[in-house]
Amino acid sequence: MKTVLPSRILVFASIAVLGCGLDLWTKSFLFDWLGMPGQQPVWWVIPNVFGFQTSLNEGALFGIGQGYTPLFAVLSILAAVAVLVWLFVYRAAEDWLLTVAFGCVMAGIFGNLYDRLGWHGLIWPAGYPAAGTPVYAVRDWILVMIGTWPWPTFNIADSMLVVGAGLLLGHALFHSERVT
């Protein structure tokens, strides 16, 4: 049985670890700086276009499924296992683009899973319905305005997931199998 090249494992692991680390560091920094949602006004980088605003998402994409954090945590774990099996058992890691794409996806999975499990240590402050209890929600902080409409806030993990999904879509659309 042919094994996956160590360089592919290194590339995958490097992207996953560095992407997840950057996500967790930026979330920690921004929440330390701006506090919980609503404690500080938007900090604009480009006024009314791009800024930083903390937000907590107890759901998934675009806030769908609010309150189903345990379900999304389980689905994240299953997705991570599926990525590893696809890459290293079914040998998708033989393809550089798939290795990079799944490294990005894994970074996003673990960055948001960390938050869903409450490992960030946030506690709901007074004034929130669950005051004094741990926060089991994804920390978001990037705000982009589309005209006068605010795009849902997001984070680096979300960005890594989107980049990974885009690479997978590009691979699916434009990759042709070599006939040998």
Secondary structure, DSSP 8 states (H G I E B T S, - for coil): -----HHHHHHHHHHHHHHHHHHHHHHHHHHHHH-STTSS--EEEETTTEEEEEEEESSSGGGTTTT-HHHHHHHHHHHHHHHHIIIIIS-GGGSHHHHHHHHHHHHHHHHHHHHHTTTT--B--TTSTTTTSB--SEEEEEEEEETTEE---B-HHHHHHHHHHHHHHHHHHH------
